[in-house]
Amino acid sequence: MYVYIMASRRNGTLYVGVTNDLERRVAEHKAGLVPGFTEKYNVKTLVWCEEFSGITEALQREKQLKNWRRAWKIALIETANPEWRDLADAGGS
């Protein structure tokens, strides 16, 4: 299980999600196959992800991040990925 953050651009719109197949889910976002928020705001760059062994922990982390202030999410991204590289293009985190 993965919790991930996608962005429209550096310091742009952020989206927090959870999935059991990160590669597939990111491909769906990039292809515009996920209707709603990410499609509307052109959120297509994987900037952060974290792997979990179970769904319970992943959902708890997703909920935690969704409740975080924007500045905290940006700090989390910049700690792990200061250049805001697309981790999907880089082969993961």
Order of alpha helices (4+ residues) and beta strands (2+ residues): beta-beta-alpha-alpha-beta-alpha-alpha
